[in-house]
């Protein structure tokens, strides 16, 4: 079951109010591994990705306290699937799913209409283990377990961007704001990119010459992987969730990435990915 909450402030305190429970008997997944709110301004909707064995992709909507399944797809195939996301820019109702040897692109205009089945060998001659992806600057960026970053539009893959780390380390998560993209993964490594547009061309430039390893600033975290990233709405704070169940924060407004400072936001055990946005908060019952 998925429970959607609204955030409200009561007498100066932030409280969660349950909005709707989303349930279905359509799928055999034991849990949900990725959730993303829809981008329709007048419709309340959610895309969920269930776990193995079938990896059900479900498009939900709700009015008041009543939720319903609008459409679903079964993504069987035996390969692990990690993430689903919705294009954050209305009215582009595009949905992307990535995983090991899996890239699927859908449109929500009429259910879940598939637009692109896969990234072809001609488009990508590197790893096809797609571990993360993010919408940024009107483009889709897909990351691999070898530190590669591919750029795509709605029709084709443009290939690997030149400033990819390409260091053999898996990229676990990626986030973006209007002008920046940040990726993180193995050995708590972070890479920062500037995003610019010249006419119809999207330009992605790496800000740091070497991968920023958080353990160089906080040695006690060792080689803990980065599991999730989030950028605060004002683009000031980067929040980092580690596989060691610690949550870190860093002020990213400075001009020098090399001088960035990391601090603990939450030190004790915390098992959920961190999400920061103005949409309702979604909590999954396992």
C-alpha positions in Angstrom: 0.0 0.0 0.0 1.1 3.5 -0.8 0.0 6.3 1.5 0.1 9.9 0.3 0.4 12.7 2.9 0.0 16.5 2.6 2.4 18.7 4.6 0.8 21.5 6.6 2.0 23.9 9.3 -0.1 24.1 12.5 0.8 26.7 15.1 4.3 26.9 13.7 4.9 23.1 13.6 5.0 21.0 10.4 2.6 18.1 10.5 1.7 15.3 8.1 -1.9 14.7 7.2 -2.9 11.5 5.4 -4.4 12.3 2.1 -5.2 8.9 0.4 -4.2 5.3 0.5 -3.4 3.7 -2.9 -4.0 -0.1 -3.1 -4.4 -2.7 -5.8 -4.4 -6.5 -6.1 -3.2 -6.3 -9.8 0.5 -7.0 -9.1 2.6 -9.6 -7.4 5.4 -7.3 -6.3 6.2 -7.4 -2.6 7.3 -3.8 -2.4 7.6 -0.5 -4.2 11.2 0.5 -5.2 10.5 3.8 -6.8 7.8 6.5 -6.7 7.3 9.7 -8.6 4.5 12.3 -8.6 2.9 13.3 -12.0 3.4 16.7 -13.4 -0.2 17.6 -14.2 -1.1 20.9 -12.5 -4.8 20.0 -12.1 -4.6 16.2 -11.6 -3.3 14.4 -8.6 -1.3 11.4 -9.8 1.6 9.1 -9.0 3.8 6.6 -10.9 5.0 3.6 -8.9 7.5 0.9 -9.8 7.0 -2.4 -8.0 9.9 -4.7 -7.2 10.6 -8.2 -8.5 9.5 -10.6 -9.9 7.3 -8.6 -12.3 8.3 -5.0 -11.8 4.8 -3.5 -12.2 4.6 0.1 -13.5 1.4 1.7 -12.2 -0.1 5.0 -13.1 -2.4 6.2 -10.2 -4.8 9.1 -9.7 -7.0 10.2 -6.9 -9.8 12.6 -6.1 -10.4 13.3 -2.4 -9.6 10.1 -0.5 -10.4 7.8 -3.4 -7.5 6.5 -5.5 -7.6 4.3 -8.6 -5.3 2.6 -11.1 -5.4 4.4 -14.4 -3.0 2.1 -16.3 -0.2 -0.4 -15.7 2.5 -2.3 -17.5 4.4 -5.5 -16.5 8.2 -5.1 -17.1 9.2 -8.7 -16.9 12.6 -9.8 -18.2 14.8 -11.1 -15.4 16.9 -8.0 -15.2 16.9 -5.6 -12.1 15.0 -2.4 -12.6 15.8 0.6 -10.3 14.0 3.8 -11.0 11.0 5.5 -12.6 10.6 9.3 -13.2 8.2 11.7 -14.8 9.3 14.6 -17.0 9.0 17.6 -14.6 8.1 20.1 -17.3 4.4 20.1 -18.2 2.7 19.4 -20.6 5.3 16.7 -21.5 3.7 13.6 -19.9 6.8 11.4 -20.4 7.8 8.6 -18.1 11.2 6.8 -18.1 12.2 3.5 -16.5 15.8 2.4 -16.2 17.6 -0.8 -15.0 20.1 -3.4 -16.0 19.9 -3.6 -19.8 16.6 -1.7 -19.5 15.5 1.7 -20.8 11.8 2.3 -21.5 10.2 5.6 -22.4 6.4 6.0 -22.1 3.9 8.8 -22.6 0.9 9.3 -20.3 -1.4 10.9 -22.9 -3.5 7.8 -23.2 -2.6 5.3 -20.5 1.0 4.2 -20.7 2.0 4.4 -24.4 5.5 3.2 -25.0 7.6 5.5 -27.1 11.1 3.9 -27.0 11.9 0.3 -26.2 15.6 0.5 -25.7 18.9 2.3 -26.3 20.4 0.6 -29.3 24.0 -0.7 -29.6 24.7 1.9 -32.2 23.6 4.7 -29.9 25.5 3.3 -26.9 28.7 1.2 -27.2 29.4 1.2 -23.5 27.7 -0.4 -20.5 24.0 -1.1 -20.7 23.6 -1.4 -17.0 21.6 1.8 -16.4 21.7 2.6 -12.7 20.2 6.1 -12.6 18.7 8.8 -14.7 17.5 12.4 -14.4 15.6 15.0 -16.5 17.7 18.1 -16.8 17.7 21.1 -19.1 15.0 19.6 -21.3 17.0 16.4 -21.9 17.2 13.0 -20.3 20.6 11.9 -18.8 21.1 8.1 -18.2 23.9 6.9 -16.0 25.7 3.5 -15.9 27.5 1.3 -13.5 30.8 2.3 -15.2 30.5 6.1 -14.6 29.2 6.9 -18.0 26.4 9.5 -18.7 24.3 9.3 -21.9 22.2 12.2 -23.2 18.8 11.5 -24.8 15.9 13.4 -26.3 12.4 12.0 -27.0 13.6 10.3 -30.2 17.1 9.0 -29.8 20.3 8.7 -27.7 22.9 11.2 -28.5 25.7 9.1 -27.0 27.9 9.5 -24.0 28.7 13.1 -23.0 32.4 14.0 -23.1 32.6 15.1 -19.5 31.3 11.7 -18.1 33.5 10.5 -15.1 33.9 7.2 -17.0 35.9 5.9 -14.0 34.4 2.5 -13.7 32.4 3.4 -10.6 28.7 3.0 -10.5 26.5 6.1 -10.5 23.7 5.4 -8.0 21.6 8.6 -8.2 21.3 11.8 -10.1 19.5 15.1 -9.4 19.1 18.3 -11.3 18.0 21.9 -10.9 17.4 24.4 -13.7 21.1 24.9 -14.4 22.9 22.2 -12.6 23.2 18.4 -12.4 24.8 16.4 -9.6 25.6 12.6 -9.6 26.7 10.4 -6.8 27.5 6.7 -6.3 30.2 4.3 -5.3 32.9 5.3 -2.7 30.7 8.4 -1.9 31.9 10.2 -5.0 30.1 13.3 -6.2 30.4 15.1 -9.6 28.9 18.5 -10.4 27.8 19.8 -13.8 26.7 23.1 -15.3 23.8 22.9 -17.8 23.4 25.5 -20.6 21.4 25.8 -23.8 22.6 27.4 -27.0 19.8 27.4 -29.5 18.6 23.8 -29.8 21.8 22.5 -28.4 22.2 21.4 -24.7 25.6 21.8 -23.2 26.7 19.9 -20.1 30.1 20.9 -18.5 31.7 19.3 -15.5 32.5 21.8 -12.7 35.0 19.7 -10.7 38.2 18.3 -12.3 38.3 15.3 -9.9 35.5 13.4 -8.3 34.7 14.8 -4.9 34.8 12.0 -2.3 32.9 12.8 0.9 35.1 10.5 2.9 38.0 13.0 2.3 36.0 15.4 4.5 34.3 12.9 6.8 36.8 9.9 7.0 34.5 8.0 9.4 32.0 7.1 6.6 34.6 5.0 4.8 33.6 3.8 1.4 29.8 4.0 2.0 27.9 4.4 -1.3 25.6 7.3 -2.0 22.1 5.9 -2.3 20.0 9.1 -2.9 20.4 12.8 -3.5 18.1 15.8 -3.3 18.4 19.5 -3.9 16.4 21.9 -1.7 13.8 24.1 -3.5 15.9 27.2 -3.1 18.9 25.3 -4.7 21.1 26.0 -1.7 21.3 22.6 0.0 22.3 19.2 -1.3 21.0 16.3 0.9 22.8 13.0 0.7 21.6 9.6 1.9 24.3 7.0 2.4 24.0 3.2 2.4 25.3 3.4 6.0 21.9 5.0 6.8 23.3 8.4 7.5 22.0 11.7 6.0 24.4 14.5 5.1 23.9 18.1 3.9 26.2 20.4 2.0 25.8 24.1 1.0 26.3 24.1 -2.8 25.9 27.9 -3.4 29.6 28.6 -3.4 31.6 29.0 -6.6 34.3 26.5 -5.6 33.3 22.8 -5.4 36.6 21.9 -3.9 35.8 24.0 -0.8 32.4 22.4 -0.2 31.6 21.5 3.4 29.7 18.4 4.5 27.8 18.0 7.8 25.4 15.5 9.3 21.7 16.2 8.9 20.8 12.9 10.6 23.4 10.6 12.1 21.4 7.7 13.5 20.0 4.9 11.4 17.7 6.0 8.6 16.6 3.5 6.0 14.6 5.6 3.5 15.7 7.6 0.5 15.6 11.3 0.9 13.2 13.4 -1.2 12.8 17.2 -1.1 10.0 18.9 -3.1 6.8 20.8 -2.7 4.5 17.9 -3.8 2.8 15.7 -1.1 5.1 13.4 0.7 4.6 9.7 -0.1 5.3 6.9 2.4 5.3 3.3 1.4 4.1 0.5 3.7 6.1 -2.7 3.0 
